[in-house]
Each structure stands twice: as structure tokens, then as C-alpha cells.
């Protein structure tokens, strides 16, 4: 899907429809793993949602980008969101092309001082993202029905949707699915104090940030963004090598974040639930798209996080 190529005349027709001018140069990007990404005239970025066609991912992303832009956070400009299927049977998002390379790649040649500086700044930017508030919890897309009055309601509905997907694929049995859902229904006090829905990137890591000359130039890939608990964004950082293998980078990131926001006293226990939530989601994704080895890895991880939660039930945080 990432390697999909499109007829030049089709792309030109899309550009003419939205008055973006004549195409002089086309270059396909090698970044990312899902959405085909095309650079046009070294000025526009065209992304196409060819895999998750049932999800309004780019409607979601455009809402996040507009909110972040209004708060001065460096993100691409949104030129076009097109879900008409007039020229391609997919969602299309056209944004501005931002100079720079991703921090992950830049860190290979960067000095330790530069890496620490960018880690600190990335923490600051995440805190600024979390300072953007929404009225409802859940997805941002205007067309989405997955918007809720409470954070726990979003988590319960979300884990039910994800386990149902696994049930349909035959990769979970009903008893396993109910066990995953039950831990989110059982806990009440842990999430009840989360009364404000903050913007959550939901895929925040160095490969989704661009930099140039040691400065962060853009935050990218907001397609999975939601409104929820800010600490939901930390669930993916534990598995990123730059955080696990470089404690000084992790410390700089957290120092930047903590300069604007503090973590809650319940941060550690919440991470168990958030790790489980994401891992169950990736069970079906890995089964369908990433191969047996990856799928088995996520299956083992889901079991691990579930057992960690069940083992912690005796603490007061589970009531």
C-alpha cells in the first residue's frame, strides 16, 4: 500500500479541481509505512488513505493540524481535504512541504548536545499539544461518531470495538475478549478525574518530527490523534530505542515536557491500561498486515499487559 503509485493525470486532475496549478515534478516519499506520500513541485505533500478506508483518518488529521497551527505549533499548512472519491476512491490530504529530515535520521549524525536540545524541545511541544482542549473525548473527525462525554467511556467503547474486530478475524475467543474489556469496565476511580479532553497526538516519536539545523521544523502524522488524557501519548515511548537506550535523551524530553505540564501521581498505573489498549488494537493490524512474527509478538504483549493489570488490582488505584 505504501508503494502504490498513481497516474500523473489523475493527480493533475485533483490539483486542477482545487486550483493548485500545474504539476511540474513528482517525487514519491520513502518515509512512513502505510500511506502513499507524494511530493509535488517540492511544495505540496499529497497523502492518500488506501489501507484504512473505513476510517476518516485525514479528516481527523486536518482538525488536529488546524488546532495546532492556531497555537503556534510547527505543523504543515492544510491546503485540501478531499473525501469526494471523484478522482481516487480514497481520502486525500494535501499539505505544505516542510524543510528538514526526521529527528530519528538526523540523530545519526547529530552531536550529543544537539540531540539533547531537540529532545527537550520535543517535550515542550508535546506539552503545548496537550494544552489544546476539546469539548468531547474521542476522535476529532467531524464525521466521526466516536465522541464521548467521558474518557472512560471512550476507553470502554474503544476496547470493545478492537476486541470485536479480533473476534471477527478469529484471533481472539469470546472469553479472551471479555477479559480485555472487563479490566476497563472494572476500574472507575482511575479515570474519573480526567474531566478535560486534551489533544493527544497518539503517534508521537522522533520519526514523526522534522528538523533542520538543530531546530524542530514540523510535527507530522496526526491521523490517529484523539481528544483524551494527555498521558495516553506516553504509551508508545517505552518501545522507542532512543528512549530506552539513551536515558539522557529521555531525561531531556521529560524535562521539556515538565517545564509546562506535570505528570499525575497515577501516571505509572495508567500506562498499564494504555499499553494494553494500544496492543489490542495492533493485534488485528499486525495479523492483517505485518506478518506472523509481528502478530505473535503483539499477542504476547497483550497477555503481558493484561496480567500486569490483574496483578495490580489489589492496590487502591484499581477501585
Steps between C-alpha positions, in 0.01 A plus 500: 500500500781738587658416162184578300552734205242727337445616145644848450189614315288400799710706737493791256120477490490522880727805489285667236186432702650687796676772296850393604660549160695288258713208615862536394668246727386187684703315761378210714608509863669205670391604851217337689369145472132529404381799298638574152662843516580712194699822482377736228715785366703480822220701662199274557465167681220273380406210728243233418315277748506172309507251788254616766229611260226459760667756730492880449871524579574812301191685621639418843843629403382823345308588818812440709724698265265798500486503880876470535566769239273739691715446811828569322618139494709427187288289266433494124232726354185318386408582141248228415299230671312305233275206580284530188657191333463690173845413365622235746284273720683618813537787742758753382687757708720766339728703725809716468845341477716598797881507474701257709555132573353297782675527835555124509710520185665828597611356834734260320737789424396753765714592798390392846430864582275538196312177574435606859383844383253351253378246755430783744317702235295197391386463860400867511304463176315193628400695811370780276297248299350374825402856588245500216154406630192346338137473610476123451724199552587281204562551131537848350349440156181697450340193342590266787244361743775388739473805726409466867423692817762319709845356450407164651206473260740550209733231636219248557340559161843494339614173654166340406543613139855364491417164657197462270733547204722224638198275556392541138851406387501196728815607685326535838236277653204650690653425840824678410314798358283537809807487722652797317177699514435418866815668631389831348143464631619401846720800569309821578698730727812496284347695211217688671709812571587549132236762430676692223555354154845604378639460151704178487736436207477122547811422295757738646861404438812633330420347160189720490692825554706690247807706582747724321820654640424356842151653520166319483316620189182289507292245688352249255252214466205601713262252335452299821453803725222498757373714786570337833740460788836661412682210662360269233777639277772342714395143430709475183820650633612197702570299184696767314870417504604861540317512833587157635867506395580866567385608848644848452266549202205376702593733785526799264162417345333473839669819620356684201155356556508568874592863441135550396306200636539256786419129491226376728575284807314218323714517187667159540183300560317675215778400263414133556149561366620716214761244395231231500258717302754567225628143490151355455447746214822384335402133531269526200728739310803274536296190412374660179805693386825430685553125497489211744806595704370850566152371581634246750707774662195720554298203624765431764515870591123521545511203736788661691323834552175330599680294762675812630163670549342199666798471734457865598131468587575472868628860513276792589540645150277229356189595695 
